[in-house]
Amino acid sequence: MGRTRIKICGVTREQDAARAAELGADFVGLNFWPGSRRCLEVALASRIAARVRGQVQLVGVFVNQSGGEVREISRQVGLDLVQFHGDETPDHVGAFGDRAIRAFRVGVDFDPSVIHDFPEVWGYLFDCDHPTLPGGTGVSWPYERVAGLGDDKPVIVAGGLRPSNVLQAATRSGADIVDVCSGIESQPGIKDPELMKRFIREVHHAEEE
């Protein structure tokens, strides 16, 4: 496995985005789903994006929102990638081509072949299945279930990651990217600087060794 990249998701403050970039994160996720406690207004998202543009890739998170809304927010904020975390169809996601990340919720009935319905995307994200939440559950799951998926596209694992288990999750899944949200927060949307530092150092130090 090559260098594991890091995505800090659910960022709601400029200082948290700046801290993530300073510590060596590769992606910052901005949530635009109204049902999330971390949902951002476009104006604030634009300020956060401006603070770290060029230092990280900016990912917008959307759930069952229209293509027009996704395009307009992406344009206004200046997103690099758009992540679809709902029940979006292959046609809906495919319209965004290699700027799209398709998220899948891995439950007991998860069929890995579903990824082949989305051949145009930039990458695949795998998260824990939850009865009410499309993502951001903070719940761990058997990460090894997605080992070997993705072919030539980046594989992202999310769900229940924290400093204490990120190395295990990366190893078991073979993921190219680890995605953390609640596992480094002091409260929803507020990143704990020390937890963020520990999470990123866990990944980087393992690679150095």
C-alpha positions, 0 to 999 in steps of 0.5 A: 500500500502506498502513502495513505492520504487523510481527509478531515470531514465535517469542517465548520470553522476556518481555523480547523481547516487551517490546522488540518492543512498545517498538519498535513491533511490532504482533503478537507470535507465541507458538508452541504446536506441540510440534515447534518449538524455540520451543514454549512451556508455557502458564505461560510464554506467559501471563507473556509475554502479560501483559507486553505485553497491550494493546500488541500483538495476541497470536497463537498458532501451532498445527500440526494440534492439536485444536480443544479444545486450541487453545481451551483454550490461547487461553483460558488465555493470552488470545490475540487470534488463532490461526494454523493452520500445518498441514493443518487443514481448512476446517471446523476453521479456520472454527470459529474465525471471524475470530480465525483466520489460515490459513497456506499453504506456497508451493511450485512447485505452490501454487494461490492459489485455495485461499484461497477455502476459508477465507472466514471467517478474519481473514487469510492467511499465506504462507510458504516450502514446506519438506519437513519444517517447517510454518514457521519455515524461515528460507528466502526465496522468490519473495514476488511470487507472492502479490501481489494475493491476500487481497481485503479480508483482511490478507496476511502474508508470512513465511519468510526475512525479515531486516533486509536484505530486508524492504522488498523482500519487502513491496514485491514481495508487497504484504503488509499484514504482515511476519512475522519469526522466525529472521531476528532471532535470535541462537539459536532463540527468542532475539531479538537486540535490535539485529536486531529494532530494525533490522528494525522501523526498516527498515519504519518508516523506509521509510514515513516517507520 
